[in-house]
Amino acid sequence: MLYRIILSLRHLAYDKGWKKVQKAAVPTICVGNVTVGGTGKTPHVELLLRLLEFRAVAVLSRGYKRKSRGFRIVQETDTARSVGDEPLQMARKFPSATVAVDKDRLHGCRELAAGHPQVIVLDDAFQYRKLDASLKIVLVDYSRPIFEDRLLPWGRLRDLPSRIRKAHAVVVTKCPSELSDEEKERWRSRLRLKPEQPLFFTTLQYERPQPVFPEGDPHYLYAQKVVLVSGIANDAPLRSHISDTYKIVRHLRFPDHHAFSRKDIRNIAAAASQTPIACLMTTEKDAQRLRDVPSMPDALRHRLFYWPIRAAFLSQEEESAFQDLVLSALEG
């Protein structure tokens, strides 16, 4: 109750104009949520980068758990420790985009605007009320609906669930590949969206596994067994996907954004040695942090692979409607 009161008073102060709200000098698209991690923000930011690939795009992230401070442009040669795993992943996958980190989003937008981007995509800035984004997109995890959740510390909601009514669009993520129209309508009803709020549904698509290190041996991909290493908020979709092809003989779980230590690597190596022919599989985000580990044993460098994912709409109609929404926000 105390947390709810604090959140309500904070939002009231911004809604009434008692606290100042500003817009950036260029159009901004915010991708956020009202829960603690696990809704798929990074794949959906990447979805926007693919959609806007022929425009000058910048991405601004806080760079969660990074060791550096202030505004910083992310380089492909940076480490996850210095800039954060998610910004580094996007900088490496989309070299034509400018990726930056800054806890102060207003300052970060001012710095990026000097490079004259056509749009700035804000990663996880829905709770940053000082900045009023041109387009606010809120993500909701299909397997963890907010209408069945509770506020922290008893649940995973970090913001009032009613706040999604302030979004310009809501996306239900990590859905099954097919949903009936009836179920989509049930989601709209239970989310209590406004009639004019568009609701989209996306799923995760898995691409071919890639080596974490250049010397990765692709022969391990033909093994029937996998040792899984994961340090993300919700690895259930990945575990389900891997189980369709491999038998997971060991699963080493770590906290979200975990910085792997030498002890962790020894534990991974010990698990791998128990099944010498098994492939070592991890997530794309974890791969950024595993590359930071000094003196990674060669035995692991040859066997470590990650499974890239991308967000995709359930229908071409939804994808077209989403594109129209994004482009109209940039033009308006």
HUFEN-V529285 format. One record per residue. N is the residue number from 1. RES is the residue in three letters. SS is DSSP state (H for helix, E for strand, - for the rest). PSI is psi in degrees with one decimal (none if undefined). Layout:
BEGIN
N|RES|SS|PSI, N|RES|SS|PSI
END
This chain:
BEGIN
1|MET|-|-40.5, 2|LEU|H|-43.8, 3|TYR|H|-41.2, 4|ARG|H|-41.5, 5|ILE|H|-43.0, 6|ILE|H|-44.9, 7|LEU|H|-43.0, 8|SER|H|-43.4, 9|LEU|H|-39.0, 10|ARG|H|-47.9, 11|HIS|H|-35.5, 12|LEU|H|-40.3, 13|ALA|H|-39.2, 14|TYR|H|-40.7, 15|ASP|H|-35.0, 16|LYS|-|-5.8, 17|GLY|-|9.6, 18|TRP|-|-28.4, 19|LYS|-|140.3, 20|LYS|-|136.4, 21|VAL|-|134.4, 22|GLN|E|158.8, 23|LYS|-|152.9, 24|ALA|-|165.0, 25|ALA|-|-17.9, 26|VAL|-|161.3, 27|PRO|-|142.9, 28|THR|E|143.7, 29|ILE|E|119.8, 30|CYS|E|129.1, 31|VAL|E|113.5, 32|GLY|E|-169.0, 33|ASN|-|-178.5, 34|VAL|-|10.0, 35|THR|E|172.8, 36|VAL|-|98.7, 37|GLY|-|171.9, 38|GLY|-|7.4, 39|THR|-|-8.0, 40|GLY|-|37.7, 41|LYS|H|-46.2, 42|THR|H|-48.5, 43|PRO|H|-29.9, 44|HIS|H|-29.2, 45|VAL|H|-41.4, 46|GLU|H|-34.0, 47|LEU|H|-42.8, 48|LEU|H|-37.8, 49|LEU|H|-36.5, 50|ARG|H|-38.1, 51|LEU|H|-35.2, 52|LEU|-|26.3, 53|GLU|-|-22.0, 54|PHE|-|13.0, 55|ARG|-|163.0, 56|ALA|-|105.5, 57|VAL|E|141.1, 58|ALA|E|148.6, 59|VAL|E|133.7, 60|LEU|E|123.0, 61|SER|E|159.2, 62|ARG|-|-31.5, 63|GLY|-|60.6, 64|TYR|-|131.3, 65|LYS|-|17.2, 66|ARG|-|156.0, 67|LYS|-|-19.1, 68|SER|-|168.3, 69|ARG|-|160.4, 70|GLY|-|-164.3, 71|PHE|-|138.4, 72|ARG|E|132.0, 73|ILE|E|130.7, 74|VAL|-|129.5, 75|GLN|-|152.6, 76|GLU|-|-24.0, 77|THR|-|-1.6, 78|ASP|-|172.8, 79|THR|-|158.2, 80|ALA|H|-31.4, 81|ARG|H|-34.2, 82|SER|H|-29.2, 83|VAL|H|-9.4, 84|GLY|-|145.4, 85|ASP|H|-40.4, 86|GLU|H|-47.1, 87|PRO|H|-39.6, 88|LEU|H|-41.6, 89|GLN|H|-44.6, 90|MET|H|-37.3, 91|ALA|H|-35.7, 92|ARG|H|-34.0, 93|LYS|H|-27.9, 94|PHE|-|73.3, 95|PRO|-|-19.9, 96|SER|-|-15.6, 97|ALA|-|149.2, 98|THR|E|118.7, 99|VAL|E|129.5, 100|ALA|E|160.3, 101|VAL|E|141.3, 102|ASP|-|125.8, 103|LYS|-|-35.1, 104|ASP|-|99.1, 105|ARG|H|-34.0, 106|LEU|H|-45.2, 107|HIS|H|-42.5, 108|GLY|H|-41.1, 109|CYS|H|-38.3, 110|ARG|H|-41.1, 111|GLU|H|-42.7, 112|LEU|H|-34.2, 113|ALA|H|-25.5, 114|ALA|-|-21.4, 115|GLY|-|3.8, 116|HIS|-|50.3, 117|PRO|-|156.4, 118|GLN|-|-22.8, 119|VAL|E|147.1, 120|ILE|E|124.4, 121|VAL|E|122.8, 122|LEU|E|115.3, 123|ASP|E|115.0, 124|ASP|-|60.9, 125|ALA|-|18.2, 126|PHE|-|-31.3, 127|GLN|-|-4.0, 128|TYR|-|85.2, 129|ARG|-|-14.4, 130|LYS|-|-23.8, 131|LEU|E|123.4, 132|ASP|-|104.6, 133|ALA|-|150.9, 134|SER|-|-35.3, 135|LEU|E|121.5, 136|LYS|E|118.7, 137|ILE|E|124.0, 138|VAL|E|133.4, 139|LEU|E|141.2, 140|VAL|E|128.2, 141|ASP|E|126.3, 142|TYR|-|-38.3, 143|SER|-|-9.5, 144|ARG|-|68.2, 145|PRO|-|139.4, 146|ILE|H|-23.6, 147|PHE|H|-3.6, 148|GLU|H|15.2, 149|ASP|-|174.0, 150|ARG|-|161.4, 151|LEU|E|154.3, 152|LEU|-|145.6, 153|PRO|-|1.9, 154|TRP|-|-14.4, 155|GLY|-|-158.5, 156|ARG|-|5.7, 157|LEU|E|123.9, 158|ARG|-|-5.9, 159|ASP|-|165.5, 160|LEU|-|130.7, 161|PRO|H|-27.2, 162|SER|H|-15.0, 163|ARG|H|-20.3, 164|ILE|H|-18.3, 165|ARG|H|-10.4, 166|LYS|H|-5.7, 167|ALA|-|151.7, 168|HIS|-|-22.0, 169|ALA|E|149.0, 170|VAL|E|136.8, 171|VAL|E|123.1, 172|VAL|E|118.4, 173|THR|E|165.5, 174|LYS|-|38.3, 175|CYS|-|161.3, 176|PRO|-|161.2, 177|SER|-|-18.7, 178|GLU|-|135.5, 179|LEU|-|139.2, 180|SER|-|157.3, 181|ASP|H|-33.5, 182|GLU|H|-42.2, 183|GLU|H|-36.1, 184|LYS|H|-39.3, 185|GLU|H|-34.7, 186|ARG|H|-38.9, 187|TRP|H|-46.2, 188|ARG|H|-43.2, 189|SER|H|-44.2, 190|ARG|H|-25.2, 191|LEU|H|-15.0, 192|ARG|-|46.5, 193|LEU|-|158.7, 194|LYS|-|152.1, 195|PRO|-|-32.0, 196|GLU|-|-5.0, 197|GLN|-|120.2, 198|PRO|E|142.2, 199|LEU|E|125.7, 200|PHE|E|160.4, 201|PHE|E|129.0, 202|THR|E|161.0, 203|THR|E|168.7, 204|LEU|E|132.1, 205|GLN|E|133.0, 206|TYR|E|130.6, 207|GLU|-|-176.2, 208|ARG|-|135.8, 209|PRO|-|145.6, 210|GLN|E|148.6, 211|PRO|E|140.5, 212|VAL|-|-37.0, 213|PHE|-|152.7, 214|PRO|-|-30.3, 215|GLU|-|12.4, 216|GLY|-|133.0, 217|ASP|-|110.8, 218|PRO|H|-14.9, 219|HIS|H|-27.0, 220|TYR|H|-21.8, 221|LEU|H|-17.1, 222|TYR|H|2.5, 223|ALA|-|158.9, 224|GLN|-|-5.2, 225|LYS|E|150.5, 226|VAL|E|137.7, 227|VAL|E|116.2, 228|LEU|E|132.7, 229|VAL|E|119.8, 230|SER|E|138.0, 231|GLY|-|58.6, 232|ILE|-|167.1, 233|ALA|-|-38.5, 234|ASN|-|103.9, 235|ASP|-|8.7, 236|ALA|H|-45.3, 237|PRO|H|-39.2, 238|LEU|H|-44.0, 239|ARG|H|-40.9, 240|SER|H|-42.5, 241|HIS|H|-44.1, 242|ILE|H|-38.7, 243|SER|H|-18.1, 244|ASP|-|-23.0, 245|THR|-|-35.4, 246|TYR|-|163.0, 247|LYS|E|121.5, 248|ILE|E|106.9, 249|VAL|E|-26.5, 250|ARG|E|146.2, 251|HIS|E|112.1, 252|LEU|E|112.4, 253|ARG|E|140.1, 254|PHE|-|160.2, 255|PRO|-|159.4, 256|ASP|-|136.6, 257|HIS|-|26.2, 258|HIS|-|133.4, 259|ALA|-|112.0, 260|PHE|-|131.3, 261|SER|-|173.1, 262|ARG|H|-36.2, 263|LYS|H|-41.8, 264|ASP|H|-43.4, 265|ILE|H|-38.0, 266|ARG|H|-39.6, 267|ASN|H|-39.0, 268|ILE|H|-42.9, 269|ALA|H|-38.1, 270|ALA|H|-41.7, 271|ALA|H|-39.4, 272|ALA|H|-34.8, 273|SER|H|-22.6, 274|GLN|H|-22.0, 275|THR|-|81.4, 276|PRO|-|-25.4, 277|ILE|-|-4.2, 278|ALA|-|148.6, 279|CYS|E|142.3, 280|LEU|E|117.6, 281|MET|E|140.6, 282|THR|E|-177.7, 283|THR|E|164.4, 284|GLU|H|-37.4, 285|LYS|H|-41.7, 286|ASP|H|-32.2, 287|ALA|H|-35.7, 288|GLN|H|-39.4, 289|ARG|H|-31.6, 290|LEU|H|-30.8, 291|ARG|-|-19.6, 292|ASP|-|-18.2, 293|VAL|-|123.0, 294|PRO|-|146.1, 295|SER|-|46.8, 296|MET|-|126.7, 297|PRO|-|141.2, 298|ASP|H|-35.4, 299|ALA|H|-31.7, 300|LEU|H|-36.5, 301|ARG|H|-33.5, 302|HIS|-|-24.3, 303|ARG|-|-8.6, 304|LEU|E|125.6, 305|PHE|E|155.0, 306|TYR|E|158.3, 307|TRP|E|102.9, 308|PRO|-|145.2, 309|ILE|E|158.9, 310|ARG|E|148.5, 311|ALA|E|139.0, 312|ALA|E|143.6, 313|PHE|E|153.9, 314|LEU|-|-18.8, 315|SER|-|156.8, 316|GLN|H|-32.4, 317|GLU|H|-42.6, 318|GLU|H|-40.9, 319|GLU|H|-43.6, 320|SER|H|-41.5, 321|ALA|H|-37.7, 322|PHE|H|-42.5, 323|GLN|H|-43.3, 324|ASP|H|-40.2, 325|LEU|H|-44.4, 326|VAL|H|-47.1, 327|LEU|H|-34.9, 328|SER|H|-32.8, 329|ALA|H|-35.9, 330|LEU|H|-33.3, 331|GLU|H|-23.2, 332|GLY|-|none
END
